[in-house]
Amino acid sequence: MASYEGNKTKDFFYKVALLTYLFGLPNFWIEDFKLPKWFMRSFDIFTKIINNVLYFFILMEMIAFFTQENLSEKQKSDLLVYGISHPILYSYRVFISYKEDNLRAVLLDLVVTLKRVYNDVKVERQMIKKSLLYSSALVFSCILAMFFYTFDSILHVIRTGATFNVVITTWPKVEDRSTLANAGRIVFYILWWFFMSRVSGAYTTVICLTTCLSHQYTNLRSYFENLNNIFETNFDQAVKEQKYEDGFKVGIALHLDTLRCTRECHSICQGVFSGQIILNILLLVVLMSQMVNSERTLVTAFATASSASAVLISTGYFMWNAGDVTVEASRLSSAMYLSGWHNCHGRSSITIRKLVVITMFNAQKPVILKGLGIVDLSYQSYLSIVKSSYSVLSLLY
């Protein structure tokens, strides 16, 4: 692959792409990884095998609804949670894999092409900091939920002498205590961690991508606001006006490229956004009913609460980031207005005013990312979705 000039955004996304690749997602980076070729060939084969085995793993969970008969109430509830969430969560990896080429192209634009023209270092630092915070918090919440479910199963084994069943599959039966059955449970438990690594990789990719997109609009605002500095130089007025006009036209091109990147990001992430909305509503209803009906133990409560927190945090980060894209894009017209057009005089002023008015009109059109094709992704929509889950539970109980 070609090599491109570096910046902090590119260095950051190299690490993100490498991490998600090691988590089992496709290699969508714009350059070659700094890994041995033999390792990547071997790892690609290993990843392909594991990804196909995970389809079988999810299928065995679904069949367990019809074959596992001697389940406790807690196990029935856990099976329902996994049966709802796992197919949706694993579809995230499928969606991103299907859009691998599109993802690589939009990353090239966001981290290289657009940064060549203008890159506000302060905005860049904010983007990296926010991406790290959101993605780290989300992955930590997922790991915490898995830890509590594991700990709860271990305590259940110690207290009751039951078999170790974190995930419920069609085989082995929960009452089967044979060596082969115990070995199978360990294998499925390990597969569960492989499964969650794919989910964490998908979450990290979407969060970092949407964060970078929202900050690209912030970067573009900074570009237009700094155009005003042209008129503080010592050039002749005519030269200043020409430089301003040329710079404003460059800003228009950047805006059009950013809007195109927004459409591409929406196409890449739309399946994940839609799946997350469905998952949030269904899973919160199940988890809240689980808290009502399950055994009252501290570990069980923590396992349920951590799962609910992971769902709320993941949905929140998706919708908050998508909402930030809308907010930052809406502020762009004000930056255009403050870009310094009023410093132009005479015939040049007429031309510039027309250019600014048309560009501001286009910038005022709302930029909205949607889930399920109809749900605007924003802070307000997030609250509405969370409330709807509670409303559904109220109808059931």
FIPAKE-337952 format. One line per 10 residues: their letters; for each residue x, y, z of N, C-alpha, C. Coordinates in steps of 0.001 Angstrom, whole numbers, padded with zeros to 6 digits. Atoms other than C-alpha are relative to their C-alpha. Layout:
BEGIN
a = X,Y,Z,X,Y,Z,X,Y,Z  ...
//
This chain:
BEGIN
masyegnktk = 000825,-001203,000000,000000,000000,000000,000866,001263,000000  -000700,-001272,000017,000936,003659,-000438,000255,000478,001422  -000317,-000578,-001306,002490,005625,002397,-000384,001480,-000017  000490,-001372,-000058,001060,008961,003549,000690,000751,001126  -000625,-000838,-001019,002388,011889,005563,-000717,-000167,001335  000550,000299,-001315,001878,011597,009274,-000577,001219,000713  000501,-000987,-000958,-000102,013535,011855,-000519,-000795,001198  000441,000695,-001214,-001435,012730,015316,-001281,-000795,-000214  001234,000728,000296,-004850,011730,013967,000305,-001303,-000713  -000386,001213,000733,-003266,009266,011555,000687,-001005,000927
dffykvallt = -000669,000900,-000950,-001051,007841,014306,-001007,-000647,000935  001019,000533,-000905,-004062,007444,016580,-000844,-001076,-000693  000847,000962,000693,-006188,005679,013977,000781,-001231,-000464  -000806,001194,000249,-003284,003393,013120,-000117,-000963,001186  000122,000836,-001200,-003436,002137,016706,-001402,-000594,000124  001378,000491,-000048,-007242,001857,016548,-000191,-001138,-000995  000154,001022,001038,-007113,-000102,013282,000761,-001280,000366  -000789,001167,-000410,-004362,-002390,014634,-000702,-000752,001129  000691,000634,-001127,-006289,-003029,017870,-001233,-000758,-000480  001218,000659,000475,-009551,-003819,016081,000337,-001181,-000906
ylfglpnfwi = -000448,001143,000810,-007655,-006054,013645,000347,-001184,000897  -000340,001064,-000946,-006264,-008033,016580,-001236,-000505,000738  001275,000402,-000603,-009824,-008113,017982,-000867,-000814,-000953  000726,000864,000931,-010973,-009964,014867,-000748,000695,-001107  000621,-000719,001098,-012223,-007223,012552,000939,000017,-001204  -000874,-000039,001174,-010919,-006855,008980,001007,001136,000082  -001028,-001037,000055,-007832,-004781,008231,-000487,001120,-000928  000502,-001115,000800,-009291,-001448,007091,000976,001173,-000018  -000937,-001100,-000053,-006125,000604,007575,000496,000370,-001400  -000368,-000535,001310,-004849,002770,004698,001431,-000334,-000390
edfklpkwfm = -001382,000388,000263,-001263,001549,004986,000219,-001424,000510  -000333,001324,-000518,000500,-001703,005824,000276,000094,001496  -000344,000077,-001416,000684,-002701,009475,001481,-000343,000162  -001405,000304,-000294,004118,-002866,011042,000080,-001346,000713  -000002,001367,-000520,003730,-006611,011581,000643,-000919,-001031  -000592,000944,000954,005593,-009553,010054,-001065,-000596,-000927  000943,000540,000978,003946,-010890,006903,-000480,-001394,000400  000382,001358,-000380,004000,-014459,008216,-001036,000030,001131  000943,-000114,-001101,002173,-013352,011372,-001386,000378,-000522  001287,-000446,000511,-000557,-011551,009426,-000693,-001100,-000804
rsfdiftkii = 000596,001116,000751,-001084,-014528,007092,-000581,-001041,000950  000469,000992,-000970,-001349,-016905,010035,-001185,000528,000802  001072,-000580,-000807,-003534,-014528,012028,-001283,000141,-000813  001187,-000102,000857,-005890,-013973,009085,-000718,-001342,-000096  000601,001339,000056,-006443,-017721,008812,-000672,-000331,001330  000554,000252,-001338,-006970,-018013,012570,-001285,000795,000220  001181,-000862,-000172,-009414,-015072,012586,-001169,-000506,-000820  001074,000507,000862,-011396,-016509,009676,-000629,-001254,000610  000520,001219,-000632,-011726,-019852,011480,-000861,000366,001212  000743,-000398,-001208,-012802,-018221,014769,-001307,000687,-000366
nnvlyffilm = 001222,-000705,000400,-015300,-015935,013012,-001073,-000963,-000490  000969,000997,000473,-016940,-018912,011312,-000499,-000869,001154  000408,000797,-001159,-016954,-020905,014561,-001007,000785,000848  000915,-000820,-000794,-018727,-017987,016260,-001419,-000018,-000564  001344,000193,000557,-021637,-018365,013832,-000628,-001267,000580  000449,001265,-000572,-021916,-021961,015051,-000320,000163,001482  000205,-000273,-001422,-021628,-020743,018663,-001356,000689,000233  001275,-000714,-000139,-024569,-018339,018230,-001162,-000917,-000363  001055,000941,000386,-026609,-021021,016451,-000306,-000975,001131  000204,000928,-001112,-026082,-023390,019386,-000718,000685,001165
emiafftqen = 000750,-000738,-001021,-027316,-020671,021748,-001476,000087,-000363  001393,-000121,000427,-030473,-020227,019692,-000739,-001336,000123  000625,001318,-000090,-031175,-023975,019548,-000261,-000381,001451  000153,000320,-001428,-030769,-024128,023347,-001371,000390,000533  001361,-000366,-000422,-034173,-022412,023663,-000945,-001201,-000070  000904,001128,000242,-035731,-025677,022444,000506,-001311,000592  -000565,001271,-000445,-033388,-028311,023863,000357,-000041,001482  -000368,-000024,-001417,-032342,-027179,027363,-001286,000066,000850  001270,000116,-000724,-035117,-028246,029737,000121,000246,001502  -000145,-000082,-001460,-033710,-028223,033282,000740,001267,000432
lsekqksdll = -000653,-001263,-000321,-032777,-024554,033554,-000656,000659,001205  000536,-000803,-001094,-033131,-022454,036667,-000570,001295,-000574  000560,-001263,000467,-034959,-019134,036456,001099,000962,-000448  -001138,-000856,000361,-031614,-017319,036388,000578,-000415,-001347  -000558,000475,001258,-030337,-019509,033564,-000940,000281,-001168  000962,-000342,001050,-033540,-019020,031574,000104,001475,-000376  -000123,-001431,000247,-033163,-015283,031974,001290,000329,-000748  -001274,-000222,000684,-029475,-015371,030960,-000067,-000475,-001446  000139,000516,001357,-030317,-017496,027931,-000785,000972,-000870  000794,-000980,000739,-032932,-014940,026889,000835,001238,-000333
vygishpily = -000863,-001168,000233,-030432,-012082,027302,000987,-000291,-001127  -000975,000345,001029,-027795,-013878,025207,-000676,-000257,-001347  000698,000319,001244,-030332,-015100,022661,-000440,001241,-000752  000385,-001266,000631,-031485,-011527,022016,001230,000786,-000444  -001115,-000918,000253,-028158,-009725,022204,001058,-000543,-000947  -001143,000501,000759,-025615,-012056,020606,-000171,000076,-001514  000137,-000150,001460,-027077,-012221,017057,000104,001457,-000456  -000066,-001419,000370,-027488,-008416,017008,001428,000515,000123  -001362,-000486,-000218,-024046,-007753,018464,000968,-000533,-001049  -000942,000569,000969,-022287,-010124,016076,-000251,000560,-001403
syrvfisyke = 000282,-000600,001315,-024043,-008495,013124,000810,001279,-000201  -000814,-001211,000127,-021964,-005368,013890,001291,-000309,-000756  -001226,000383,000711,-018812,-007170,012777,-000292,-000263,-001468  000376,000295,001389,-020629,-008351,009642,-000215,001296,-000778  000250,-001280,000673,-021807,-004823,008789,001309,000710,-000324  -001265,-000712,000204,-018329,-003339,009234,000865,-000730,-001016  -000781,000768,000969,-016678,-006163,007292,-000511,000225,-001422  000608,-000217,001315,-019113,-005632,004412,000387,001370,-000563  -000345,-001358,000418,-018170,-001927,004319,001498,000280,000137  -001433,-000156,-000242,-014417,-002515,004662,000646,001005,-000953
dnlravlldl = -000605,-000919,000973,-013447,-000694,001441,-000488,001429,000202  000532,-001342,-000263,-015752,002235,002202,000632,000613,001239  -000613,-000478,-001236,-014309,002497,005702,001432,000446,-000250  -001385,-000372,000315,-010763,002566,004344,000039,001329,-000769  000030,-001226,000798,-011686,005295,001840,-000335,001228,000839  000388,-001162,-000813,-013394,007540,004391,001080,000324,001033  -001120,-000251,-000913,-010488,007110,006821,001111,000764,-000708  -001018,-000718,000770,-008098,008242,004095,-000364,001475,-000113  000434,-001395,000098,-010166,011399,003644,000116,000720,001338  000063,-000667,-001300,-010595,012147,007366,001369,000196,000643
vvtlkrvynd = -001269,-000071,-000744,-007068,011436,008608,001163,000483,-000857  -001109,-000431,000861,-004964,012402,005566,-000414,001158,-000906  000322,-000983,001040,-006646,014291,002708,-000464,001326,000567  000517,-001248,-000576,-008615,016841,004753,001005,000666,000927  -000994,-000569,-000920,-005762,017267,007235,001128,000698,-000745  -001041,-000670,000775,-003394,018276,004447,-000290,001491,-000155  000392,-001386,000254,-005331,021493,003876,000020,000817,001279  000050,-000746,-001264,-005974,022506,007472,-000186,-000985,001137  000109,000870,-001170,-005500,020851,010848,000251,000814,001255  -000114,-000704,-001270,-006198,022617,014137,000499,-000992,001050
vkverqmikk = -000635,000948,-000930,-003869,020896,016630,-000820,-000129,001286  000802,000038,-001222,-006070,021841,019587,-001229,-000882,-000181  001165,000830,000303,-009143,020266,017975,000415,-001460,-000125  -000513,001358,000165,-007070,017213,017080,000229,-000667,001354  -000228,000555,-001346,-006036,016720,020716,-001326,-000322,000687  001317,000239,-000602,-009657,017041,021853,-000641,-001254,-000577  000582,001171,000655,-010750,014424,019319,000624,-001291,000527  -000694,001190,-000481,-008120,011919,020430,-000368,-000298,001452  000348,000170,-001415,-008879,012506,024107,-001406,-000554,000170  001385,000454,-000091,-012621,012040,023615,-000145,-001425,-000515
sllyssalvf = 000072,001353,000552,-012178,008932,021458,000541,-001024,000990  -000585,000904,-000991,-009918,007327,024058,-000924,-000186,001194  000876,000063,-001174,-012292,008186,026893,-001227,-000848,-000286  001234,000710,000315,-015439,006899,025195,000247,-001478,-000286  -000242,001398,000369,-013974,003732,023700,000522,-000803,001187  -000525,000712,-001173,-012053,002813,026878,-001108,-000279,001007  001101,000184,-000948,-015118,003341,029071,-000953,-001084,-000478  000926,000992,000529,-017256,001216,026766,000575,-001413,000085  -000631,001321,-000073,-014798,-001673,026519,000097,-000459,001452  -000080,000348,-001420,-014293,-001550,030297,-001355,-000460,000535
scilamffyt = 001334,000388,-000472,-018055,-001722,030904,-000383,-001387,-000520  000275,001341,000536,-018311,-004780,028618,000773,-001067,000777  -000819,000955,-000753,-015437,-006529,030398,-000528,-000167,001419  000537,000060,-001357,-016939,-005661,033779,-001251,-000875,000056  001210,000829,000043,-020277,-007215,032790,000364,-001475,-000145  -000422,001392,000173,-018518,-010381,031608,000603,-000554,001281  -000613,000441,-001253,-016533,-010550,034847,-001073,-000360,001027  001032,000262,-001001,-019646,-010329,037011,-000827,-001241,-000361  000716,001215,000390,-021473,-012982,034967,000842,-001246,000291  -000894,001123,-000299,-018429,-015246,035328,000042,-000271,001505
fdsilhvirt = -000076,000132,-001456,-018154,-014585,039061,-001301,-000553,000567  001306,000493,-000446,-021884,-015195,039515,-000124,-001497,-000253  000068,001429,000319,-021601,-018588,037785,000904,-000816,000917  -000915,000698,-000908,-018602,-019558,039921,-000613,-000124,001396  000657,000051,-001313,-020473,-018653,043113,-001166,-000986,000002  001115,000948,000104,-023462,-020661,041889,000508,-001439,000089  -000612,001331,-000081,-021180,-023693,041460,000398,-000308,001440  -000462,000209,-001378,-019720,-023233,044945,-001173,-000208,000951  001124,000064,-000922,-023075,-022718,046668,-000878,-001220,-000210  000984,001050,000298,-025186,-025351,044923,000606,-001271,-000562
gatfnvvitt = -000608,001178,000602,-022700,-027745,043358,-000431,-000224,-001437  000441,000118,001390,-024183,-027087,039908,001198,000078,-000940  -001055,-000084,001005,-022176,-027166,036692,000269,001468,-000350  -000415,-001358,000362,-020307,-024092,035425,-000575,000348,-001373  000657,-000378,001252,-022533,-022467,032789,-000160,001514,-000060  000136,-001440,000209,-021856,-018835,031927,-000893,000251,-001208  000850,-000061,001190,-023319,-019227,028451,-000718,-001339,-000140  000819,001203,000148,-026103,-021714,027725,-000085,-000352,-001475  000071,000484,001383,-025759,-023728,024514,-000772,-001322,-000016  000803,001217,000110,-027663,-026698,023174,000731,-001227,000541
wpkvedrstl = -000842,001039,-000610,-024764,-028930,024255,001167,000700,000669  000540,001130,-000760,-023744,-029811,026867,-001234,000407,000817  001128,-000246,-000884,-026882,-030175,028968,000515,000537,001337  -000466,-000630,-001239,-026681,-028163,032191,000239,-001018,001109  -000176,001007,-001046,-026952,-031348,034282,001096,-001011,-000324  -001028,000948,000424,-024233,-033203,032325,001318,000337,000697  -001217,-000230,-000756,-021163,-033603,034566,001190,-000782,-000551  -001084,000785,000585,-018989,-035681,032248,001206,000890,-000313  -001226,-000744,000322,-015402,-034674,031453,-000127,000708,-001338  000184,-000604,001319,-016318,-034052,027815,-000899,001235,000081
anagrivfyi = 000912,-001138,-000149,-019196,-031786,028845,000705,001186,000656  -000735,-001079,-000667,-016951,-029780,031199,001012,000651,-000947  -000939,-000538,000993,-014364,-029420,028434,-000750,000868,-001019  000811,-000779,000933,-017117,-028214,026100,-000397,001345,000577  000369,-001269,-000643,-018216,-025592,028624,001165,000985,000000  -001183,-000865,000013,-014663,-024248,028838,000231,000561,-001404  -000172,-000451,001385,-014426,-024086,025027,-001004,001098,-000340  001023,-001008,000299,-017720,-022190,024758,000234,001283,000794  -000317,-001182,-000789,-016634,-019850,027546,001105,000816,-000673  -001081,-000681,000722,-013431,-019035,025627,-000542,000649,-001275
lwwffmsrvs = 000618,-000565,001199,-015477,-018528,022460,-000805,001255,000328  000752,-001180,-000436,-017628,-016089,024403,000913,001229,000074  -000955,-001103,-000057,-014533,-013940,025031,000440,000421,-001398  -000303,-000342,001397,-013587,-014146,021346,-001155,000801,-000611  001182,-000688,000495,-017132,-013074,020542,-000009,001457,000462  000040,-001357,-000552,-016939,-010043,022844,001158,000857,-000517  -001090,-000787,000591,-013587,-009030,021356,-000431,000596,-001331  000537,-000526,001268,-015338,-008666,017971,-000960,001164,000258  000962,-001050,-000345,-018098,-006623,019579,000740,001264,000456  -000777,-001146,-000483,-015573,-004387,021378,000711,000704,-001158
gayttviclt = -000650,-000594,001171,-013712,-003864,018110,-000971,000815,-000834  001016,-000726,000776,-016908,-002839,016321,-000401,001286,000716  000348,-001189,-000773,-017876,-000456,019130,001099,001065,-000108  -001117,-000936,000051,-014413,001127,019140,000098,000673,-001364  -000075,-000557,001352,-014440,001584,015363,-001051,001076,-000220  001095,-000947,000235,-017831,003312,015272,000171,001253,000859  -000165,-001153,-000890,-017127,005539,018283,001112,000920,-000488  -001129,-000825,000453,-013731,006712,016999,-000306,000663,-001342  000329,-000561,001310,-015067,007239,013472,-000952,001185,000133  000959,-001088,-000155,-018045,009362,014545,000592,001172,000789
tclshqytnl = -000671,-001076,-000729,-015900,011316,017012,000897,000803,-000931  -000862,-000675,000972,-013407,012105,014260,-000835,000843,-000957  000865,-000734,000924,-016266,013166,011969,-000531,001285,000635  000523,-001203,-000660,-017805,015568,014509,001096,001046,000175  -001097,-000949,-000180,-014396,017112,015178,000522,000537,-001326  -000341,-000564,001298,-013825,017530,011450,-000831,001248,-000272  000808,-001219,000112,-016723,019981,011494,000553,001094,000913  -000630,-000982,-000893,-015076,021683,014491,001262,000561,-000637  -001212,-000418,000697,-011823,021786,012526,-000329,000960,-001143  000434,-000852,001108,-013673,023329,009587,-000467,001367,000516
rsyfenlnni = 000373,-001274,-000623,-015177,025995,011873,001238,000837,000301  -001248,-000696,-000310,-011677,026872,013014,000629,000568,-001273  -000565,-000476,001268,-010587,027165,009377,-000667,001301,-000444  000715,-001199,000446,-013301,029692,008481,000249,001179,000941  -000236,-001095,-000952,-012783,031711,011666,001390,000602,-000180  -001370,-000492,000176,-009039,031986,010929,000204,000739,-001310  -000118,-000766,001243,-009682,033402,007452,000036,001502,000283  000026,-001423,-000379,-010271,036724,009220,001408,000547,000227  -001375,-000439,-000266,-006537,036814,010031,000688,000516,-001252  -000599,-000479,001249,-005787,037458,006351,000031,001524,-000051
fetnfdqavk = 000114,-001457,000084,-006899,041058,006754,000832,000717,001057  -000893,-000608,-000984,-004479,041621,009628,001447,000034,-000485  -001346,-000014,000582,-001450,041162,007330,000279,001355,-000651  -000433,-001277,000571,000474,043989,005585,-000103,000051,-001516  000159,-000014,001453,-000501,043116,002010,-000964,001111,-000417  000964,-000955,000545,-002413,045486,-000256,-001410,-000551,000162  001391,000406,-000194,-006206,045419,000117,-000461,-000965,-001081  000412,000869,001108,-006675,043841,-003316,000564,-001409,000177  -000637,001305,-000224,-004228,041036,-002441,-000705,-000737,001138  000710,000611,-001134,-005971,040437,000883,-001347,-000565,-000440
eqkyedgfkv = 001319,000446,000449,-009356,040221,-000805,000101,-001224,-000881  -000182,001172,000848,-008042,037767,-003391,000371,-001225,000828  -000366,001126,-000878,-006415,035609,-000706,-001218,-000504,000779  001205,000398,-000745,-009659,035655,001278,-000956,-000794,-000899  000909,000695,000920,-011739,034664,-001753,000521,-001402,-000312  -000586,001323,000277,-009335,031828,-002610,-000131,-000914,001215  000104,000798,-001219,-009301,030679,001009,-001426,-000438,000278  001403,000353,-000226,-013087,030773,001247,-000432,-001108,-000945  000337,001048,000962,-013385,028665,-001896,000609,-001343,000415  -000597,001227,-000543,-010988,026147,-000355,-000869,-000541,001129
gialhldtlr = 000892,000404,-001090,-013266,026098,002708,-001273,-000651,-000527  001191,000605,000605,-016259,025372,000480,000302,-001428,-000454  -000394,001347,000435,-014405,022416,-001034,000149,-000940,001199  -000135,000814,-001215,-013534,021176,002470,-001368,-000371,000560  001352,000266,-000499,-017178,021481,003490,-000680,-001080,-000831  000608,001006,000875,-018346,019468,000475,000616,-001370,000251  -000662,001277,-000296,-015738,016785,001201,-000442,-000549,001353  000448,000435,-001324,-016816,016691,004853,-001422,-000549,-000055  001369,000502,000172,-020476,016284,003846,000008,-001375,-000678  -000110,001312,000655,-019465,013425,001552,000484,-001052,000996
ctrechsicq = -000465,000929,-001042,-017556,011802,004430,-001120,-000334,000972  001131,000234,-000904,-020666,012209,006585,-000945,-001038,-000594  000876,000981,000661,-022780,010331,004046,000633,-001384,000006  -000691,001288,-000015,-020145,007602,003847,-000006,-000614,001402  000020,000494,-001389,-019916,007312,007651,-001389,-000504,000371  001366,000430,-000278,-023698,007081,007859,-000287,-001337,-000657  000199,001273,000697,-023704,004300,005278,000736,-001135,000705  -000803,001027,-000674,-020957,002420,007146,-000616,-000398,001337  000448,000227,-001386,-022488,002780,010619,-001495,-000205,000140  001455,000031,-000122,-026204,002676,009799,-000503,-001320,000574
gvfsgqiiln = 000416,001296,-000520,-026541,-001051,010445,000275,-000135,001489  -000351,000050,-001421,-024768,-000707,013797,-000931,000902,000808  000919,-000911,-000693,-026886,002303,014792,-001378,-000638,000169  001338,000594,-000046,-030123,000500,013930,-000042,-001182,000956  -000063,001151,-000890,-029079,-002697,015695,000089,000409,001454  -000166,-000442,-001384,-028083,-000771,018808,-001300,000532,000581  001291,-000502,-000482,-031481,000942,019072,-000913,-001164,000367  000827,001184,-000272,-033290,-002402,018815,000508,-000730,001237  -000604,000693,-001141,-030851,-004010,021268,-000281,000735,001302  000207,-000786,-001214,-031218,-001172,023760,-001406,-000204,000562
illlvvlmsq = 001382,000122,-000461,-035014,-001414,023932,-000283,-001410,000506  000305,001382,-000369,-035249,-005214,024005,000769,-000433,001244  -000839,000511,-001084,-032353,-005852,026358,-000293,000695,001323  000332,-000685,-001253,-033263,-003187,028885,-001287,-000540,000601  001248,000590,-000500,-036773,-004642,029140,000288,-001340,000680  -000333,001313,-000552,-035322,-008132,029716,000799,000146,001300  -000841,-000161,-001184,-032707,-006924,032205,-000783,000579,001178  000820,-000539,-001090,-035213,-004871,034206,-000953,-001050,000555  000857,001084,-000484,-037571,-007835,034361,000824,-001029,000760  -000895,000921,-000712,-034593,-009956,035420,000268,000501,001409
mvnsertlvt = -000223,-000559,-001332,-033933,-007604,038330,-001234,-000164,000880  001231,000169,-000765,-037579,-007941,039358,-000172,-001447,000458  000341,001398,-000252,-037743,-011737,039192,001158,-000868,000480  -001129,000883,-000296,-034203,-013050,039784,000292,-000052,001495  -000423,000167,-001393,-032560,-014163,043001,000673,001268,000513  -000513,-001247,-000577,-031690,-011258,045320,001385,-000232,000623  -001363,000079,-000508,-027911,-011594,045625,000793,001174,-000549  -000782,-001165,000387,-025278,-008876,045401,000673,-000207,-001350  -000706,000258,001255,-023315,-010543,042585,-000966,-000020,-001176  001004,000025,001069,-026463,-011211,040536,-000444,001413,-000353
afatassasa = 000406,-001392,000237,-027520,-007601,040978,001075,000763,-000752  -001094,-000681,000686,-024081,-006384,039922,000109,-000473,-001454  -000070,000529,001364,-024087,-008672,036851,-001071,000623,-000877  001099,-000600,000762,-027487,-007386,035743,000219,001495,-000197  -000219,-001444,000083,-026643,-003767,036532,001147,000346,-000945  -001133,-000281,000886,-023295,-003932,034716,-000370,-000228,-001454  000471,000224,001371,-024977,-005403,031626,-000876,001155,-000468  000855,-001143,000344,-027610,-002665,031681,000841,001254,-000227  -000876,-001159,000162,-024870,-000064,032123,000746,-000057,-001331  -000714,000151,001269,-022929,-001476,029161,-000904,000349,-001176
vlistgyfmw = 000952,-000309,001075,-026050,-001263,026981,-000271,001493,-000061  000294,-001428,-000037,-026871,002271,028117,001199,000836,-000453  -001205,-000745,000365,-023273,003465,027738,000270,-000115,-001495  -000277,000190,001421,-022821,001939,024273,-000996,000766,-000863  001010,-000752,000755,-026115,003356,022991,000216,001497,000158  -000232,-001415,-000258,-025337,006679,024635,001161,000550,-000808  -001164,-000488,000733,-021897,007003,023083,-000291,000080,-001497  000379,-000049,001414,-023291,006143,019634,-000845,001234,-000287  000959,-001069,000287,-026149,008631,019846,000554,001369,000361  -000604,-001282,-000363,-024176,011352,021630,000989,000443,-001075
nagdvtveas = -000958,-000349,001048,-021404,011227,019030,-000705,000411,-001282  000761,-000358,001197,-023905,011227,016183,-000688,001349,000188  000598,-001302,-000288,-025689,014139,017870,001012,001126,-000073  -001055,-001015,000092,-022369,015997,018113,000284,000382,-001450  -000172,-000308,001422,-022042,015721,014328,-001029,001046,-000423  001075,-000950,000329,-025398,017510,013982,000269,001366,000611  -000235,-001269,-000696,-024480,020168,016557,001163,000761,-000632  -001176,-000678,000558,-021023,020924,015133,-000265,000481,-001423  000327,-000423,001357,-022358,021044,011574,-000908,001226,000004  000919,-001142,-000078,-025074,023504,012641,000732,001297,000353
rlssamylsg = -000759,-001184,-000397,-022422,025885,014013,000880,000538,-001126  -000929,-000360,001069,-020528,026035,010739,-000399,001294,-000702  000446,-001215,000694,-022667,028775,009166,000403,001261,000768  -000426,-001156,-000806,-021849,031115,012060,001482,000284,-000208  -001431,-000183,000251,-018129,030530,011501,000231,000627,-001375  -000104,-000602,001329,-018623,031378,007820,-000326,001492,000055  000410,-001403,-000121,-020364,034606,008771,001098,000831,000662  -001051,-000708,-000724,-017470,035532,011078,001373,-000129,-000667  -001269,000290,000666,-014822,034661,008506,000714,001241,-000523  -000677,-001237,000414,-014102,038307,007554,-000477,000582,-001305
whnchgrssi = 000500,-000501,001283,-016210,038953,004439,-000253,001514,000034  000319,-001428,-000122,-017079,042430,005778,001221,000893,-000231  -001215,-000783,000260,-013455,043512,005248,000236,000262,-001483  -000140,-000199,001443,-013899,043324,001467,-000778,001246,-000427  000614,-001252,000434,-014781,046522,-000445,-000253,-000037,-001507  000227,-000193,001424,-016117,047569,-003807,-000593,-001212,-000691  000519,001100,000815,-016790,045044,-006573,000302,-001352,000629  -000366,001256,-000663,-014977,042317,-004650,-000995,-000331,001116  000944,000217,-001092,-017397,042794,-001765,-001292,-000629,-000501  001239,000550,000563,-020395,042044,-004008,000162,-001482,-000289
tirklvvitm = -000262,001400,000338,-018862,038805,-005253,000098,-000863,001254  -000203,000762,-001226,-017820,037687,-001793,-001310,-000187,000757  001261,000098,-000735,-021204,038463,-000229,-000903,-001077,-000596  000813,001026,000662,-023006,036328,-002805,000529,-001395,000329  -000618,001295,-000291,-020522,033493,-002217,-000267,-000438,001432  000202,000321,-001414,-020879,033672,001560,-001451,-000359,000278  001421,000249,-000245,-024687,033824,001504,-000395,-001393,-000500  000345,001322,000563,-025001,030763,-000774,000609,-001119,000842  -000681,001029,-000798,-022457,028809,001282,-000643,-000144,001373  000673,000054,-001301,-024133,029730,004573,-001360,-000684,-000106
fnaqkpvilk = 001308,000634,000204,-027514,028688,003176,000138,-001522,-000049  -000225,001450,000085,-026140,025244,002331,000463,-000570,001339  -000513,000482,-001290,-024371,024970,005703,-001091,-000074,001058  001093,-000005,-000973,-027651,025653,007537,-000950,-001182,-000160  000818,001200,000152,-029248,022494,006165,000423,-001022,001058  -000366,000914,-001094,-029401,020022,009081,000745,-001237,-000487  -000752,001234,000261,-026855,017208,009043,-000384,-000980,001103  000565,000893,-001017,-028603,014327,010822,000319,-001449,-000374  -000194,001442,000155,-027515,010711,011230,-001220,-000705,000584  001230,000687,-000408,-030393,008275,011569,000249,-001473,000259
glgivdlsyq = 000035,001435,-000235,-030995,004813,012954,-001360,-000540,-000408  001240,000613,000506,-033611,002469,011496,-000646,000831,-001109  000499,-000836,001082,-034005,005097,008773,-000929,001112,000435  000990,-000991,-000442,-036371,007204,010918,000368,000675,001319  -000317,-000531,-001330,-034818,007811,014363,001226,000905,-000096  -001128,-000923,-000039,-032648,010924,014596,000900,-000346,001178  -000946,000336,-001060,-029514,010135,016587,000444,001287,000683  -000289,-001229,-000738,-029225,012837,019234,-000141,-000270,001487  000136,000119,-001449,-029177,013427,022980,-001472,-000184,000379  001424,000084,-000308,-032951,013913,023030,-000570,-001357,-000374
sylsivkssy = 000492,001310,000428,-033615,010725,021071,000477,-001096,000945  -000529,000983,-000950,-031393,008804,023488,-000889,-000102,001234  000884,000002,-001168,-033550,009845,026434,-001354,-000625,-000334  001294,000562,000406,-036697,008913,024499,000070,-001518,-000109  -000153,001449,000145,-035364,005431,023719,000110,-000675,001359  -000127,000566,-001350,-034378,004797,027343,-001360,-000007,000697  001329,-000080,-000618,-037806,005960,028522,-000954,-001023,-000603  000901,000956,000650,-039527,003713,025964,000191,-001399,000557  -000246,001311,-000604,-037840,000650,027488,-000744,-000141,001324  000720,000031,-001277,-039263,001525,030895,-001507,-000046,-000223
svlslly = 001433,000007,000304,-042675,002148,029327,-000472,-001392,-000382  000349,001369,000392,-042693,-001317,027765,-000060,-000898,001225  -000005,000804,-001224,-041757,-002880,031127,-001235,000291,000843  001178,-000371,-000784,-044576,-000955,032815,-001261,-000659,-000534  001155,000670,000595,-047067,-002446,030381,-000010,-001491,000306  -000089,001438,-000237,-045757,-005967,031017,-000219,-000345,001466  000120,000277,-001437,-045735,-005655,034821,-000925,001050,000614
//
